[in-house]
Amino acid sequence: MQIVHNVKTDVLYIRMEDQKQPVINRRMSDDIVLDMGEGEKIVGIEIVGVSAHVNLKNILPVEYKISTGVPA
């Protein structure tokens, strides 16, 4: 599992599977989108405007990456 927070867009993405695969985006609300893989399995969760919903310090000790949105 990988968690990435893009501070520029304030989007948190939780990748449940490392394997690349085709996905279908399923919008659950204005702020939450699920990436559905084979067999309707959730492979990713995107939370838009995450800082309004979650204090990221509270999810520690989970390791997460911070992205500035600028390519390295």
Predicted model as a PDB file, atoms N, CA, C, CB and O in Angstrom, pLDDT in the B-factor column:
MODEL        1                                                                  
ATOM      1  N   MET A   1       0.846  -1.170   0.000  1.00 81.00           N  
ATOM      2  CA  MET A   1       0.000   0.000   0.000  1.00 81.00           C  
ATOM      3  C   MET A   1       0.893   1.235   0.000  1.00 81.00           C  
ATOM      4  CB  MET A   1      -0.963  -0.003   1.217  1.00 81.00           C  
ATOM      5  O   MET A   1       1.948   1.260   0.633  1.00 81.00           O  
ATOM      6  N   GLN A   2       0.445   2.255  -0.724  1.00 85.00           N  
ATOM      7  CA  GLN A   2       1.189   3.506  -0.808  1.00 85.00           C  
ATOM      8  C   GLN A   2       0.208   4.656  -0.606  1.00 85.00           C  
ATOM      9  CB  GLN A   2       1.938   3.633  -2.179  1.00 85.00           C  
ATOM     10  O   GLN A   2      -0.908   4.629  -1.125  1.00 85.00           O  
ATOM     11  N   ILE A   3       0.630   5.664   0.150  1.00 83.00           N  
ATOM     12  CA  ILE A   3      -0.188   6.847   0.383  1.00 83.00           C  
ATOM     13  C   ILE A   3       0.604   8.060  -0.078  1.00 83.00           C  
ATOM     14  CB  ILE A   3      -0.599   6.976   1.888  1.00 83.00           C  
ATOM     15  O   ILE A   3       1.739   8.269   0.350  1.00 83.00           O  
ATOM     16  N   VAL A   4      -0.003   8.863  -0.958  1.00 85.00           N  
ATOM     17  CA  VAL A   4       0.662  10.054  -1.481  1.00 85.00           C  
ATOM     18  C   VAL A   4      -0.260  11.252  -1.264  1.00 85.00           C  
ATOM     19  CB  VAL A   4       1.023   9.885  -3.001  1.00 85.00           C  
ATOM     20  O   VAL A   4      -1.439  11.215  -1.618  1.00 85.00           O  
ATOM     21  N   HIS A   5       0.295  12.316  -0.675  1.00 84.00           N  
ATOM     22  CA  HIS A   5      -0.463  13.562  -0.494  1.00 84.00           C  
ATOM     23  C   HIS A   5       0.160  14.629  -1.373  1.00 84.00           C  
ATOM     24  CB  HIS A   5      -0.480  14.017   1.007  1.00 84.00           C  
ATOM     25  O   HIS A   5       1.328  14.979  -1.205  1.00 84.00           O  
ATOM     26  N   ASN A   6      -0.626  15.148  -2.317  1.00 88.00           N  
ATOM     27  CA  ASN A   6      -0.174  16.242  -3.163  1.00 88.00           C  
ATOM     28  C   ASN A   6      -0.581  17.535  -2.461  1.00 88.00           C  
ATOM     29  CB  ASN A   6      -0.782  16.150  -4.624  1.00 88.00           C  
ATOM     30  O   ASN A   6      -1.760  17.889  -2.434  1.00 88.00           O  
ATOM     31  N   VAL A   7       0.394  18.232  -1.896  1.00 84.00           N  
ATOM     32  CA  VAL A   7       0.093  19.430  -1.110  1.00 84.00           C  
ATOM     33  C   VAL A   7      -0.410  20.569  -1.986  1.00 84.00           C  
ATOM     34  CB  VAL A   7       1.328  19.878  -0.342  1.00 84.00           C  
ATOM     35  O   VAL A   7      -1.159  21.425  -1.514  1.00 84.00           O  
ATOM     36  N   LYS A   8      -0.012  20.594  -3.247  1.00 91.00           N  
ATOM     37  CA  LYS A   8      -0.444  21.662  -4.150  1.00 91.00           C  
ATOM     38  C   LYS A   8      -1.947  21.565  -4.451  1.00 91.00           C  
ATOM     39  CB  LYS A   8       0.362  21.606  -5.459  1.00 91.00           C  
ATOM     40  O   LYS A   8      -2.643  22.580  -4.472  1.00 91.00           O  
ATOM     41  N   THR A   9      -2.437  20.353  -4.683  1.00 93.00           N  
ATOM     42  CA  THR A   9      -3.849  20.152  -5.007  1.00 93.00           C  
ATOM     43  C   THR A   9      -4.668  19.683  -3.806  1.00 93.00           C  
ATOM     44  CB  THR A   9      -3.980  19.150  -6.131  1.00 93.00           C  
ATOM     45  O   THR A   9      -5.893  19.592  -3.889  1.00 93.00           O  
ATOM     46  N   ASP A  10      -4.002  19.385  -2.694  1.00 91.00           N  
ATOM     47  CA  ASP A  10      -4.627  18.854  -1.474  1.00 91.00           C  
ATOM     48  C   ASP A  10      -5.438  17.591  -1.756  1.00 91.00           C  
ATOM     49  CB  ASP A  10      -5.529  19.914  -0.839  1.00 91.00           C  
ATOM     50  O   ASP A  10      -6.571  17.436  -1.301  1.00 91.00           O  
ATOM     51  N   VAL A  11      -4.817  16.700  -2.519  1.00 92.00           N  
ATOM     52  CA  VAL A  11      -5.428  15.412  -2.839  1.00 92.00           C  
ATOM     53  C   VAL A  11      -4.587  14.313  -2.202  1.00 92.00           C  
ATOM     54  CB  VAL A  11      -5.548  15.205  -4.388  1.00 92.00           C  
ATOM     55  O   VAL A  11      -3.363  14.297  -2.330  1.00 92.00           O  
ATOM     56  N   LEU A  12      -5.262  13.393  -1.513  1.00 90.00           N  
ATOM     57  CA  LEU A  12      -4.608  12.223  -0.928  1.00 90.00           C  
ATOM     58  C   LEU A  12      -4.999  11.020  -1.764  1.00 90.00           C  
ATOM     59  CB  LEU A  12      -5.005  12.024   0.583  1.00 90.00           C  
ATOM     60  O   LEU A  12      -6.182  10.799  -2.027  1.00 90.00           O  
ATOM     61  N   TYR A  13      -4.002  10.235  -2.186  1.00 92.00           N  
ATOM     62  CA  TYR A  13      -4.274   9.024  -2.955  1.00 92.00           C  
ATOM     63  C   TYR A  13      -3.732   7.828  -2.190  1.00 92.00           C  
ATOM     64  CB  TYR A  13      -3.647   9.104  -4.378  1.00 92.00           C  
ATOM     65  O   TYR A  13      -2.558   7.787  -1.821  1.00 92.00           O  
ATOM     66  N   ILE A  14      -4.599   6.864  -1.961  1.00 91.00           N  
ATOM     67  CA  ILE A  14      -4.214   5.616  -1.295  1.00 91.00           C  
ATOM     68  C   ILE A  14      -4.246   4.518  -2.343  1.00 91.00           C  
ATOM     69  CB  ILE A  14      -5.165   5.278  -0.080  1.00 91.00           C  
ATOM     70  O   ILE A  14      -5.308   4.155  -2.851  1.00 91.00           O  
ATOM     71  N   ARG A  15      -3.077   3.997  -2.657  1.00 91.00           N  
ATOM     72  CA  ARG A  15      -2.970   2.895  -3.623  1.00 91.00           C  
ATOM     73  C   ARG A  15      -2.956   1.592  -2.840  1.00 91.00           C  
ATOM     74  CB  ARG A  15      -1.679   3.030  -4.522  1.00 91.00           C  
ATOM     75  O   ARG A  15      -2.062   1.348  -2.030  1.00 91.00           O  
ATOM     76  N   MET A  16      -3.945   0.769  -3.087  1.00 90.00           N  
ATOM     77  CA  MET A  16      -4.090  -0.487  -2.362  1.00 90.00           C  
ATOM     78  C   MET A  16      -3.251  -1.605  -2.979  1.00 90.00           C  
ATOM     79  CB  MET A  16      -5.549  -0.898  -2.325  1.00 90.00           C  
ATOM     80  O   MET A  16      -2.823  -2.524  -2.281  1.00 90.00           O  
ATOM     81  N   GLU A  17      -3.017  -1.524  -4.296  1.00 85.00           N  
ATOM     82  CA  GLU A  17      -2.277  -2.558  -5.001  1.00 85.00           C  
ATOM     83  C   GLU A  17      -1.152  -1.923  -5.798  1.00 85.00           C  
ATOM     84  CB  GLU A  17      -3.207  -3.371  -5.923  1.00 85.00           C  
ATOM     85  O   GLU A  17      -1.331  -0.863  -6.397  1.00 85.00           O  
ATOM     86  N   ASP A  18      -0.003  -2.563  -5.807  1.00 82.00           N  
ATOM     87  CA  ASP A  18       1.136  -2.057  -6.568  1.00 82.00           C  
ATOM     88  C   ASP A  18       1.056  -2.423  -8.042  1.00 82.00           C  
ATOM     89  CB  ASP A  18       2.424  -2.585  -5.984  1.00 82.00           C  
ATOM     90  O   ASP A  18       1.681  -1.777  -8.883  1.00 82.00           O  
ATOM     91  N   GLN A  19       0.293  -3.451  -8.350  1.00 84.00           N  
ATOM     92  CA  GLN A  19       0.181  -3.948  -9.720  1.00 84.00           C  
ATOM     93  C   GLN A  19      -0.579  -2.950 -10.593  1.00 84.00           C  
ATOM     94  CB  GLN A  19      -0.523  -5.321  -9.741  1.00 84.00           C  
ATOM     95  O   GLN A  19      -1.676  -2.516 -10.241  1.00 84.00           O  
ATOM     96  N   LYS A  20       0.018  -2.588 -11.741  1.00 86.00           N  
ATOM     97  CA  LYS A  20      -0.661  -1.721 -12.708  1.00 86.00           C  
ATOM     98  C   LYS A  20      -1.788  -2.500 -13.364  1.00 86.00           C  
ATOM     99  CB  LYS A  20       0.333  -1.181 -13.781  1.00 86.00           C  
ATOM    100  O   LYS A  20      -1.611  -3.656 -13.749  1.00 86.00           O  
ATOM    101  N   GLN A  21      -2.952  -1.862 -13.489  1.00 89.00           N  
ATOM    102  CA  GLN A  21      -4.090  -2.502 -14.129  1.00 89.00           C  
ATOM    103  C   GLN A  21      -5.088  -1.445 -14.572  1.00 89.00           C  
ATOM    104  CB  GLN A  21      -4.755  -3.515 -13.179  1.00 89.00           C  
ATOM    105  O   GLN A  21      -5.093  -0.332 -14.046  1.00 89.00           O  
ATOM    106  N   PRO A  22      -5.934  -1.788 -15.538  1.00 93.00           N  
ATOM    107  CA  PRO A  22      -6.957  -0.838 -15.935  1.00 93.00           C  
ATOM    108  C   PRO A  22      -7.938  -0.635 -14.786  1.00 93.00           C  
ATOM    109  CB  PRO A  22      -7.691  -1.321 -17.204  1.00 93.00           C  
ATOM    110  O   PRO A  22      -8.285  -1.584 -14.082  1.00 93.00           O  
ATOM    111  N   VAL A  23      -8.381   0.599 -14.602  1.00 94.00           N  
ATOM    112  CA  VAL A  23      -9.324   0.897 -13.524  1.00 94.00           C  
ATOM    113  C   VAL A  23     -10.493   1.716 -14.058  1.00 94.00           C  
ATOM    114  CB  VAL A  23      -8.621   1.653 -12.377  1.00 94.00           C  
ATOM    115  O   VAL A  23     -10.390   2.382 -15.087  1.00 94.00           O  
ATOM    116  N   ILE A  24     -11.587   1.649 -13.346  1.00 96.00           N  
ATOM    117  CA  ILE A  24     -12.756   2.482 -13.601  1.00 96.00           C  
ATOM    118  C   ILE A  24     -12.918   3.371 -12.384  1.00 96.00           C  
ATOM    119  CB  ILE A  24     -14.056   1.621 -13.876  1.00 96.00           C  
ATOM    120  O   ILE A  24     -12.919   2.890 -11.250  1.00 96.00           O  
ATOM    121  N   ASN A  25     -13.056   4.682 -12.621  1.00 96.00           N  
ATOM    122  CA  ASN A  25     -13.253   5.625 -11.523  1.00 96.00           C  
ATOM    123  C   ASN A  25     -14.725   5.648 -11.146  1.00 96.00           C  
ATOM    124  CB  ASN A  25     -12.762   7.046 -11.909  1.00 96.00           C  
ATOM    125  O   ASN A  25     -15.595   5.805 -12.002  1.00 96.00           O  
ATOM    126  N   ARG A  26     -14.991   5.492  -9.868  1.00 97.00           N  
ATOM    127  CA  ARG A  26     -16.361   5.541  -9.361  1.00 97.00           C  
ATOM    128  C   ARG A  26     -16.450   6.642  -8.307  1.00 97.00           C  
ATOM    129  CB  ARG A  26     -16.796   4.158  -8.767  1.00 97.00           C  
ATOM    130  O   ARG A  26     -15.910   6.506  -7.209  1.00 97.00           O  
ATOM    131  N   ARG A  27     -17.136   7.734  -8.649  1.00 97.00           N  
ATOM    132  CA  ARG A  27     -17.270   8.869  -7.724  1.00 97.00           C  
ATOM    133  C   ARG A  27     -18.296   8.517  -6.655  1.00 97.00           C  
ATOM    134  CB  ARG A  27     -17.687  10.174  -8.484  1.00 97.00           C  
ATOM    135  O   ARG A  27     -19.455   8.223  -6.952  1.00 97.00           O  
ATOM    136  N   MET A  28     -17.840   8.553  -5.396  1.00 96.00           N  
ATOM    137  CA  MET A  28     -18.716   8.233  -4.271  1.00 96.00           C  
ATOM    138  C   MET A  28     -19.352   9.492  -3.684  1.00 96.00           C  
ATOM    139  CB  MET A  28     -17.934   7.488  -3.188  1.00 96.00           C  
ATOM    140  O   MET A  28     -20.459   9.448  -3.148  1.00 96.00           O  
ATOM    141  N   SER A  29     -18.641  10.610  -3.793  1.00 95.00           N  
ATOM    142  CA  SER A  29     -19.133  11.907  -3.322  1.00 95.00           C  
ATOM    143  C   SER A  29     -18.327  12.975  -4.045  1.00 95.00           C  
ATOM    144  CB  SER A  29     -19.010  12.052  -1.747  1.00 95.00           C  
ATOM    145  O   SER A  29     -17.496  12.659  -4.896  1.00 95.00           O  
ATOM    146  N   ASP A  30     -18.567  14.236  -3.711  1.00 94.00           N  
ATOM    147  CA  ASP A  30     -17.795  15.311  -4.335  1.00 94.00           C  
ATOM    148  C   ASP A  30     -16.310  15.183  -4.034  1.00 94.00           C  
ATOM    149  CB  ASP A  30     -18.302  16.667  -3.864  1.00 94.00           C  
ATOM    150  O   ASP A  30     -15.477  15.642  -4.816  1.00 94.00           O  
ATOM    151  N   ASP A  31     -15.968  14.561  -2.902  1.00 95.00           N  
ATOM    152  CA  ASP A  31     -14.591  14.518  -2.424  1.00 95.00           C  
ATOM    153  C   ASP A  31     -13.914  13.161  -2.537  1.00 95.00           C  
ATOM    154  CB  ASP A  31     -14.556  14.949  -1.020  1.00 95.00           C  
ATOM    155  O   ASP A  31     -12.701  13.074  -2.347  1.00 95.00           O  
ATOM    156  N   ILE A  32     -14.651  12.103  -2.839  1.00 95.00           N  
ATOM    157  CA  ILE A  32     -14.068  10.758  -2.814  1.00 95.00           C  
ATOM    158  C   ILE A  32     -14.330  10.025  -4.124  1.00 95.00           C  
ATOM    159  CB  ILE A  32     -14.632   9.948  -1.637  1.00 95.00           C  
ATOM    160  O   ILE A  32     -15.463   9.931  -4.597  1.00 95.00           O  
ATOM    161  N   VAL A  33     -13.226   9.503  -4.700  1.00 97.00           N  
ATOM    162  CA  VAL A  33     -13.300   8.712  -5.922  1.00 97.00           C  
ATOM    163  C   VAL A  33     -12.607   7.381  -5.658  1.00 97.00           C  
ATOM    164  CB  VAL A  33     -12.648   9.464  -7.135  1.00 97.00           C  
ATOM    165  O   VAL A  33     -11.487   7.346  -5.148  1.00 97.00           O  
ATOM    166  N   LEU A  34     -13.276   6.290  -6.005  1.00 97.00           N  
ATOM    167  CA  LEU A  34     -12.681   4.960  -5.887  1.00 97.00           C  
ATOM    168  C   LEU A  34     -12.194   4.509  -7.249  1.00 97.00           C  
ATOM    169  CB  LEU A  34     -13.692   3.943  -5.304  1.00 97.00           C  
ATOM    170  O   LEU A  34     -12.884   4.703  -8.250  1.00 97.00           O  
ATOM    171  N   ASP A  35     -11.019   3.911  -7.300  1.00 97.00           N  
ATOM    172  CA  ASP A  35     -10.513   3.259  -8.502  1.00 97.00           C  
ATOM    173  C   ASP A  35     -10.834   1.779  -8.368  1.00 97.00           C  
ATOM    174  CB  ASP A  35      -8.963   3.504  -8.699  1.00 97.00           C  
ATOM    175  O   ASP A  35     -10.351   1.105  -7.459  1.00 97.00           O  
ATOM    176  N   MET A  36     -11.653   1.286  -9.281  1.00 96.00           N  
ATOM    177  CA  MET A  36     -12.091  -0.109  -9.231  1.00 96.00           C  
ATOM    178  C   MET A  36     -11.318  -0.906 -10.276  1.00 96.00           C  
ATOM    179  CB  MET A  36     -13.630  -0.225  -9.469  1.00 96.00           C  
ATOM    180  O   MET A  36     -11.250  -0.524 -11.445  1.00 96.00           O  
ATOM    181  N   GLY A  37     -10.739  -2.016  -9.837  1.00 94.00           N  
ATOM    182  CA  GLY A  37      -9.988  -2.892 -10.730  1.00 94.00           C  
ATOM    183  C   GLY A  37     -10.793  -4.116 -11.109  1.00 94.00           C  
ATOM    184  O   GLY A  37     -12.024  -4.110 -11.073  1.00 94.00           O  
ATOM    185  N   GLU A  38     -10.075  -5.167 -11.475  1.00 91.00           N  
ATOM    186  CA  GLU A  38     -10.711  -6.424 -11.866  1.00 91.00           C  
ATOM    187  C   GLU A  38     -11.621  -6.941 -10.765  1.00 91.00           C  
ATOM    188  CB  GLU A  38      -9.657  -7.474 -12.208  1.00 91.00           C  
ATOM    189  O   GLU A  38     -11.273  -6.882  -9.585  1.00 91.00           O  
ATOM    190  N   GLY A  39     -12.777  -7.444 -11.147  1.00 91.00           N  
ATOM    191  CA  GLY A  39     -13.696  -8.021 -10.178  1.00 91.00           C  
ATOM    192  C   GLY A  39     -14.278  -7.000  -9.223  1.00 91.00           C  
ATOM    193  O   GLY A  39     -14.660  -7.345  -8.105  1.00 91.00           O  
ATOM    194  N   GLU A  40     -14.350  -5.738  -9.651  1.00 92.00           N  
ATOM    195  CA  GLU A  40     -14.895  -4.665  -8.807  1.00 92.00           C  
ATOM    196  C   GLU A  40     -14.120  -4.481  -7.503  1.00 92.00           C  
ATOM    197  CB  GLU A  40     -16.348  -4.950  -8.491  1.00 92.00           C  
ATOM    198  O   GLU A  40     -14.674  -4.024  -6.504  1.00 92.00           O  
ATOM    199  N   LYS A  41     -12.838  -4.840  -7.521  1.00 94.00           N  
ATOM    200  CA  LYS A  41     -11.987  -4.705  -6.341  1.00 94.00           C  
ATOM    201  C   LYS A  41     -11.461  -3.273  -6.259  1.00 94.00           C  
ATOM    202  CB  LYS A  41     -10.810  -5.724  -6.385  1.00 94.00           C  
ATOM    203  O   LYS A  41     -11.002  -2.721  -7.259  1.00 94.00           O  
ATOM    204  N   ILE A  42     -11.525  -2.671  -5.072  1.00 95.00           N  
ATOM    205  CA  ILE A  42     -11.004  -1.321  -4.878  1.00 95.00           C  
ATOM    206  C   ILE A  42      -9.480  -1.383  -4.886  1.00 95.00           C  
ATOM    207  CB  ILE A  42     -11.532  -0.695  -3.546  1.00 95.00           C  
ATOM    208  O   ILE A  42      -8.875  -2.064  -4.058  1.00 95.00           O  
ATOM    209  N   VAL A  43      -8.861  -0.664  -5.831  1.00 96.00           N  
ATOM    210  CA  VAL A  43      -7.404  -0.659  -5.926  1.00 96.00           C  
ATOM    211  C   VAL A  43      -6.813   0.697  -5.554  1.00 96.00           C  
ATOM    212  CB  VAL A  43      -6.971  -1.041  -7.333  1.00 96.00           C  
ATOM    213  O   VAL A  43      -5.602   0.822  -5.368  1.00 96.00           O  
ATOM    214  N   GLY A  44      -7.680   1.723  -5.445  1.00 96.00           N  
ATOM    215  CA  GLY A  44      -7.196   3.043  -5.067  1.00 96.00           C  
ATOM    216  C   GLY A  44      -8.325   3.914  -4.559  1.00 96.00           C  
ATOM    217  O   GLY A  44      -9.481   3.751  -4.950  1.00 96.00           O  
ATOM    218  N   ILE A  45      -7.974   4.846  -3.677  1.00 95.00           N  
ATOM    219  CA  ILE A  45      -8.937   5.789  -3.118  1.00 95.00           C  
ATOM    220  C   ILE A  45      -8.330   7.179  -3.220  1.00 95.00           C  
ATOM    221  CB  ILE A  45      -9.305   5.432  -1.632  1.00 95.00           C  
ATOM    222  O   ILE A  45      -7.208   7.413  -2.768  1.00 95.00           O  
ATOM    223  N   GLU A  46      -9.083   8.102  -3.819  1.00 96.00           N  
ATOM    224  CA  GLU A  46      -8.638   9.486  -3.947  1.00 96.00           C  
ATOM    225  C   GLU A  46      -9.558  10.364  -3.100  1.00 96.00           C  
ATOM    226  CB  GLU A  46      -8.635   9.948  -5.447  1.00 96.00           C  
ATOM    227  O   GLU A  46     -10.781  10.302  -3.223  1.00 96.00           O  
ATOM    228  N   ILE A  47      -8.950  11.180  -2.241  1.00 93.00           N  
ATOM    229  CA  ILE A  47      -9.717  12.096  -1.398  1.00 93.00           C  
ATOM    230  C   ILE A  47      -9.302  13.516  -1.765  1.00 93.00           C  
ATOM    231  CB  ILE A  47      -9.484  11.808   0.136  1.00 93.00           C  
ATOM    232  O   ILE A  47      -8.158  13.917  -1.552  1.00 93.00           O  
ATOM    233  N   VAL A  48     -10.248  14.267  -2.318  1.00 95.00           N  
ATOM    234  CA  VAL A  48     -10.007  15.644  -2.745  1.00 95.00           C  
ATOM    235  C   VAL A  48     -10.269  16.574  -1.564  1.00 95.00           C  
ATOM    236  CB  VAL A  48     -10.908  16.023  -3.967  1.00 95.00           C  
ATOM    237  O   VAL A  48     -11.251  16.399  -0.842  1.00 95.00           O  
ATOM    238  N   GLY A  49      -9.401  17.558  -1.365  1.00 93.00           N  
ATOM    239  CA  GLY A  49      -9.555  18.471  -0.233  1.00 93.00           C  
ATOM    240  C   GLY A  49      -9.375  17.755   1.091  1.00 93.00           C  
ATOM    241  O   GLY A  49     -10.109  18.001   2.048  1.00 93.00           O  
ATOM    242  N   VAL A  50      -8.398  16.871   1.138  1.00 89.00           N  
ATOM    243  CA  VAL A  50      -8.218  15.973   2.281  1.00 89.00           C  
ATOM    244  C   VAL A  50      -7.977  16.717   3.597  1.00 89.00           C  
ATOM    245  CB  VAL A  50      -7.061  15.038   2.015  1.00 89.00           C  
ATOM    246  O   VAL A  50      -8.381  16.237   4.656  1.00 89.00           O  
ATOM    247  N   SER A  51      -7.336  17.864   3.545  1.00 85.00           N  
ATOM    248  CA  SER A  51      -7.027  18.558   4.805  1.00 85.00           C  
ATOM    249  C   SER A  51      -8.287  19.031   5.525  1.00 85.00           C  
ATOM    250  CB  SER A  51      -6.116  19.751   4.536  1.00 85.00           C  
ATOM    251  O   SER A  51      -8.245  19.301   6.725  1.00 85.00           O  
ATOM    252  N   ALA A  52      -9.408  19.133   4.808  1.00 87.00           N  
ATOM    253  CA  ALA A  52     -10.670  19.506   5.444  1.00 87.00           C  
ATOM    254  C   ALA A  52     -11.309  18.313   6.148  1.00 87.00           C  
ATOM    255  CB  ALA A  52     -11.636  20.082   4.410  1.00 87.00           C  
ATOM    256  O   ALA A  52     -12.214  18.487   6.964  1.00 87.00           O  
ATOM    257  N   HIS A  53     -10.838  17.091   5.835  1.00 80.00           N  
ATOM    258  CA  HIS A  53     -11.447  15.879   6.370  1.00 80.00           C  
ATOM    259  C   HIS A  53     -10.577  15.130   7.368  1.00 80.00           C  
ATOM    260  CB  HIS A  53     -11.791  14.969   5.255  1.00 80.00           C  
ATOM    261  O   HIS A  53     -11.084  14.507   8.301  1.00 80.00           O  
ATOM    262  N   VAL A  54      -9.255  15.195   7.165  1.00 79.00           N  
ATOM    263  CA  VAL A  54      -8.339  14.353   7.930  1.00 79.00           C  
ATOM    264  C   VAL A  54      -7.127  15.167   8.368  1.00 79.00           C  
ATOM    265  CB  VAL A  54      -7.896  13.127   7.099  1.00 79.00           C  
ATOM    266  O   VAL A  54      -6.559  15.920   7.577  1.00 79.00           O  
ATOM    267  N   ASN A  55      -6.737  15.016   9.615  1.00 80.00           N  
ATOM    268  CA  ASN A  55      -5.463  15.559  10.073  1.00 80.00           C  
ATOM    269  C   ASN A  55      -4.422  14.496   9.748  1.00 80.00           C  
ATOM    270  CB  ASN A  55      -5.482  15.925  11.628  1.00 80.00           C  
ATOM    271  O   ASN A  55      -4.378  13.448  10.394  1.00 80.00           O  
ATOM    272  N   LEU A  56      -3.593  14.761   8.756  1.00 74.00           N  
ATOM    273  CA  LEU A  56      -2.645  13.739   8.302  1.00 74.00           C  
ATOM    274  C   LEU A  56      -1.690  13.288   9.395  1.00 74.00           C  
ATOM    275  CB  LEU A  56      -1.852  14.259   7.132  1.00 74.00           C  
ATOM    276  O   LEU A  56      -1.176  12.171   9.339  1.00 74.00           O  
ATOM    277  N   LYS A  57      -1.447  14.124  10.375  1.00 74.00           N  
ATOM    278  CA  LYS A  57      -0.586  13.713  11.482  1.00 74.00           C  
ATOM    279  C   LYS A  57      -1.220  12.580  12.283  1.00 74.00           C  
ATOM    280  CB  LYS A  57      -0.293  14.903  12.399  1.00 74.00           C  
ATOM    281  O   LYS A  57      -0.509  11.811  12.931  1.00 74.00           O  
ATOM    282  N   ASN A  58      -2.554  12.466  12.246  1.00 74.00           N  
ATOM    283  CA  ASN A  58      -3.245  11.407  12.984  1.00 74.00           C  
ATOM    284  C   ASN A  58      -3.123  10.044  12.340  1.00 74.00           C  
ATOM    285  CB  ASN A  58      -4.687  11.749  13.127  1.00 74.00           C  
ATOM    286  O   ASN A  58      -3.394   9.036  12.992  1.00 74.00           O  
ATOM    287  N   ILE A  59      -2.717   9.977  11.057  1.00 66.00           N  
ATOM    288  CA  ILE A  59      -2.591   8.669  10.420  1.00 66.00           C  
ATOM    289  C   ILE A  59      -1.209   8.065  10.630  1.00 66.00           C  
ATOM    290  CB  ILE A  59      -2.883   8.782   8.936  1.00 66.00           C  
ATOM    291  O   ILE A  59      -0.969   6.918  10.254  1.00 66.00           O  
ATOM    292  N   LEU A  60      -0.311   8.824  11.221  1.00 51.00           N  
ATOM    293  CA  LEU A  60       1.017   8.290  11.516  1.00 51.00           C  
ATOM    294  C   LEU A  60       0.897   7.187  12.544  1.00 51.00           C  
ATOM    295  CB  LEU A  60       1.967   9.399  12.019  1.00 51.00           C  
ATOM    296  O   LEU A  60       0.011   7.284  13.393  1.00 51.00           O  
ATOM    297  N   PRO A  61       1.712   6.147  12.539  1.00 56.00           N  
ATOM    298  CA  PRO A  61       3.021   6.043  11.913  1.00 56.00           C  
ATOM    299  C   PRO A  61       2.995   5.533  10.481  1.00 56.00           C  
ATOM    300  CB  PRO A  61       3.877   5.159  12.723  1.00 56.00           C  
ATOM    301  O   PRO A  61       4.032   5.086   9.991  1.00 56.00           O  
ATOM    302  N   VAL A  62       1.863   5.577   9.784  1.00 63.00           N  
ATOM    303  CA  VAL A  62       1.842   5.173   8.387  1.00 63.00           C  
ATOM    304  C   VAL A  62       2.754   6.108   7.609  1.00 63.00           C  
ATOM    305  CB  VAL A  62       0.394   5.189   7.812  1.00 63.00           C  
ATOM    306  O   VAL A  62       2.689   7.327   7.763  1.00 63.00           O  
ATOM    307  N   GLU A  63       3.599   5.527   6.775  1.00 63.00           N  
ATOM    308  CA  GLU A  63       4.484   6.350   5.959  1.00 63.00           C  
ATOM    309  C   GLU A  63       3.725   6.815   4.726  1.00 63.00           C  
ATOM    310  CB  GLU A  63       5.766   5.569   5.559  1.00 63.00           C  
ATOM    311  O   GLU A  63       3.013   6.035   4.095  1.00 63.00           O  
ATOM    312  N   TYR A  64       3.881   8.081   4.387  1.00 61.00           N  
ATOM    313  CA  TYR A  64       3.275   8.589   3.179  1.00 61.00           C  
ATOM    314  C   TYR A  64       4.226   9.556   2.507  1.00 61.00           C  
ATOM    315  CB  TYR A  64       1.936   9.261   3.479  1.00 61.00           C  
ATOM    316  O   TYR A  64       5.099  10.140   3.149  1.00 61.00           O  
ATOM    317  N   LYS A  65       4.045   9.719   1.202  1.00 68.00           N  
ATOM    318  CA  LYS A  65       4.893  10.607   0.428  1.00 68.00           C  
ATOM    319  C   LYS A  65       4.170  11.925   0.234  1.00 68.00           C  
ATOM    320  CB  LYS A  65       5.271   9.978  -0.931  1.00 68.00           C  
ATOM    321  O   LYS A  65       2.946  11.955   0.108  1.00 68.00           O  
ATOM    322  N   ILE A  66       4.923  13.015   0.210  1.00 68.00           N  
ATOM    323  CA  ILE A  66       4.362  14.325  -0.074  1.00 68.00           C  
ATOM    324  C   ILE A  66       4.830  14.736  -1.450  1.00 68.00           C  
ATOM    325  CB  ILE A  66       4.772  15.374   1.002  1.00 68.00           C  
ATOM    326  O   ILE A  66       6.025  14.728  -1.746  1.00 68.00           O  
ATOM    327  N   SER A  67       3.876  15.095  -2.287  1.00 71.00           N  
ATOM    328  CA  SER A  67       4.180  15.517  -3.651  1.00 71.00           C  
ATOM    329  C   SER A  67       3.903  16.993  -3.799  1.00 71.00           C  
ATOM    330  CB  SER A  67       3.366  14.713  -4.676  1.00 71.00           C  
ATOM    331  O   SER A  67       2.882  17.488  -3.321  1.00 71.00           O  
ATOM    332  N   THR A  68       4.803  17.700  -4.455  1.00 71.00           N  
ATOM    333  CA  THR A  68       4.590  19.118  -4.701  1.00 71.00           C  
ATOM    334  C   THR A  68       3.877  19.335  -6.026  1.00 71.00           C  
ATOM    335  CB  THR A  68       5.918  19.868  -4.687  1.00 71.00           C  
ATOM    336  O   THR A  68       3.536  20.469  -6.364  1.00 71.00           O  
ATOM    337  N   GLY A  69       3.652  18.285  -6.770  1.00 69.00           N  
ATOM    338  CA  GLY A  69       3.014  18.394  -8.066  1.00 69.00           C  
ATOM    339  C   GLY A  69       3.981  18.776  -9.168  1.00 69.00           C  
ATOM    340  O   GLY A  69       3.588  18.879 -10.331  1.00 69.00           O  
ATOM    341  N   VAL A  70       5.232  18.988  -8.820  1.00 65.00           N  
ATOM    342  CA  VAL A  70       6.264  19.345  -9.788  1.00 65.00           C  
ATOM    343  C   VAL A  70       7.099  18.120 -10.074  1.00 65.00           C  
ATOM    344  CB  VAL A  70       7.149  20.509  -9.273  1.00 65.00           C  
ATOM    345  O   VAL A  70       7.616  17.507  -9.140  1.00 65.00           O  
ATOM    346  N   PRO A  71       7.254  17.733 -11.353  1.00 58.00           N  
ATOM    347  CA  PRO A  71       8.066  16.558 -11.676  1.00 58.00           C  
ATOM    348  C   PRO A  71       9.496  16.707 -11.185  1.00 58.00           C  
ATOM    349  CB  PRO A  71       8.062  16.312 -13.173  1.00 58.00           C  
ATOM    350  O   PRO A  71      10.059  17.802 -11.193  1.00 58.00           O  
ATOM    351  N   ALA A  72      10.066  15.608 -10.763  1.00 50.00           N  
ATOM    352  CA  ALA A  72      11.450  15.616 -10.261  1.00 50.00           C  
ATOM    353  C   ALA A  72      12.443  15.751 -11.375  1.00 50.00           C  
ATOM    354  CB  ALA A  72      11.745  14.359  -9.477  1.00 50.00           C  
ATOM    355  O   ALA A  72      13.649  15.775 -11.128  1.00 50.00           O  
TER     356      ALA A  72                                                      
ENDMDL                                                                          
END                                                                             
